[in-house]
């Protein structure tokens, strides 16, 4: 790789969507997969920006970390990092972004009062990966950009993974069945299948998230040489 190393921009972890100053909607993503990708890319000599939601993991050596809270903030910082890249850039979206956020965030803590129920109106959050993909299609970036997404599904992930690959305009997608033992949130291992844009697929055995991250980085760099 040497001086021509690609840059990586990786999103990781959950996002938090506040409804008042002390309450939020979120999910149990630990950020492990994204931190492992960042670590593996840095080990290969690549420059790495890790845009991380609220997680309690240490920053891997040689990685620039940008901490964010909400999906909108994550989108802004991820687009900034990709916009700053020149040459080759790989955007890896591992974050478990909240699909919805409260329509408004109250300025003061919401009071229960005497009410027996409460309605929370939600609005859609941006799809960060799709928005980076659309910007790429419009020629908004200087870098030659490769896009890698994740599809965490329950049950056979192939159909959904292929739909997301196409709809989000990705170069490849890492799919896994999060209901299978040893896969998904908060476990150190994963078993994945890569679905490539050219229709090919790579089935991997169960392995640590770090080993899977190394395979993702290698595949992305291989794609980049095409
Ligand atoms: O559509 P779904 O959420 O399953 O897509 C998963 C892929 O899209 C992941 O790579 C995830 O990081 C990315 N994504 C995103 N912004 C969203 C939702 C998903 O970047 N709002």
Boltz pocket constraint, residues with backbone or C-beta under 6 A from the ligand:
constraints:
  - pocket:
      binder: B
      contacts: [[A, 11], [A, 71], [A, 93], [A, 94], [A, 95], [A, 96], [A, 97], [A, 98], [A, 99], [A, 125], [A, 126], [A, 127], [A, 128], [A, 129], [A, 130], [A, 148], [A, 149], [A, 150], [A, 151], [A, 152], [A, 164]]
      max_distance: 6.0
